[in-house]
Amino acid sequence: MITVAGCGRMGGPMLAALRVAGFDANGFDVRPVDQAGVTDDLASLYDETEILITVVRDITETDAVLFDDQCFASAPCLKTIIISSTLSPRYVRALRDRVPPHITLIDAPMSGAQIAAQEARLSFMLGGAKADLDAAQPLFDAMGAHFHRMGNFGSGMQAKVLNNLLAASNTAMTRLVLDWADAAGLDERKLLNLIHTSSGQNWFASGFDSIEFARDGLAADNTIGILVKDVQSALDAAPEGADLSLPQMVQTQIGQLTPRK
């Protein structure tokens, strides 16, 4: 049995895609979730889980799923853990020394926002041994459309935090540009259409109408808040001696976003 831990904006659609594809998949979330196959009773999944996909919010929640009393790292049938949350690459690589050696570890963070998860066209950044990734590929095929094998375990997460640093930069600057356009009396839709076909083109601006968090301000439980966390994960994995001023500025800008009408 496959268990998806964390059935929110991303994990919920990922679980649904696995079930549609015919996999024996269930979900766990600490909150009550109104979705087929999802429970808040971890014990009911513990004995039968063979593959665990974690899509929880952060390191604290990942530790809780893996290592708290009767949690999955010691589950009797567990063979594979797939880390799909966006976390510090340093933390992810260190899991190899904390998880029993008979359990395969794959890092598979994803990109595309909720809309891509709902349409099963996520982009996965994969880290792990080739044989392990080959064995798990049918799962990724069910949930995604683009697969980037980046190297050994931990490489997928390193690539993801760098990708998300760019996404955060695009988010911060696009929102600033739209605010300045408002002040200048420019029409938002006309400007976004211009950006889409011009040198300022970026994922956030081009997907502004479909990205669920495009108009959000910062909140602890939303995607803007997650972007702040993701930039911190990138900073945690920065090369020694790197200039952190620009990423830190992006993080500050994201953290100051207010809702856009």
C-alpha positions, -999 to +999 in steps of 0.1 A: +000+000+000+011+036-007+005+063+019+006+100+011+013+119+043+001+155+040-031+158+019-034+195+015-032+217-017-006+194-033-007+161-015-045+158-019-045+160-057-014+137-058-032+111-038-063+114-061-041+110-092-026+078-078-060+064-070-073+072-105-043+054-119-053+023-100-028+023-072-037+011-037-031+045-022-044+061+010-037+094+027-029+107+061-033+142+074-034+155+110-064+176+101-098+162+090-098+161+052-129+155+032-113+133+005-117+097-004-090+075+012-078+101+037-077+095+074-063+113+104-057+079+121-020+071+114-023+037+132-047+024+106-020+028+079+011+019+099+011-019+094+004-020+057+023+010+043+051-002+019+057+032+001+054+065+019+052+098+000+056+128+023+041+161+012+039+178+047+048+214+052+082+215+068+110+197+087+091+196+120+062+179+103+085+155+084+102+145+116+069+139+132+057+116+103+089+097+102+102+095+137+076+101+164+062+071+183+050+044+160+057+065+129+066+054+095+104+050+096+099+020+118+067+006+100+071-032+095+064-033+058+079+000+047+103-003+018+105+032+003+102+068+015+097+095-011+103+130+001+081+154-019+080+183+005+104+212-002+130+211+026+166+220+033+188+198+012+211+194+042+183+180+063+173+157+034+207+142+029+211+137+067+180+114+066+201+086+052+218+083+086+185+084+105+164+060+084+170+022+086+194+012+058+169-013+043+145+015+034+150+031+000+151+069+001+142+091-029+138+128-029+111+140-053+101+176-047+077+189-073+067+221-090+037+235-108+014+248-081-020+233-072-034+235-107-007+212-120-012+188-092-050+187-100-042+181-136-015+154-129+011+174-148+036+182-120+073+186-126+094+163-104+130+169-095+144+135-086+173+123-065+182+087-059+198+056-074+188+048-109+173+014-101+152+030-073+140+058-095+131+033-123+110+013-098+092+044-086+087+059-121+051+046-125+041+066-094+056+097-108+039+091-142+006+090-125+011+124-108+033+143-132+043+151-168+079+163-164+107+143-147+142+156-141+167+131-126+193+153-110+216+127-094+220+109-061+197+112-031+195+149-021+202+162-056+165+166-064+160+188-033+190+209-041+176+216-076+142+223-062+153+250-037+172+267-065+142+265-087+120+279-059+144+307-053+138+318-089+100+313-084+101+335-053+121+361-071+095+361-100+067+363-075+081+392-056+091+412-086+059+406-106+037+417-077+058+448-073+055+456-110+017+452-108+015+475-078+036+501-097+013+496-128-017+503-106-001+536-095+005+545-131-030+537-142-021+507-164-046+479-169-035+447-152-046+423-179-030+443-207+003+445-189+003+407-181-004+400-218+025+422-227+048+405-202+038+371-215+051+379-250+080+401-240+114+400-223+098+401-188+081+368-193+081+345-163+061+316-149+043+336-122+031+364-145+021+340-173+001+319-150-013+347-129-049+338-135-045+301-127-019+301-099-041+298-067-019+320-046-012+348-072-032+374-053-025+362-018-007+381+010+015+364+035-002+340+059+014+313+080-007+285+063-007+296+026+017+293-003+032+327+002+043+316+036+057+284+021+077+304-003+093+323+026+102+289+040+115+276+007+139+306+003+152+298+038+158+262+026+178+276-003+198+298+020+206+268+042+222+251+013+241+281-001+278+276-010+302+286+018+310+322+015+282+330-010+267+365-011+232+360+005+220+396+002+198+392-029+181+360-017+175+376+017+160+406+000+136+384-020+126+366+012+119+399+028+098+411-001+078+379-002+072+382+036+058+417+031+032+408+005-004+419+012-035+406-007-040+420-041-076+426-052 
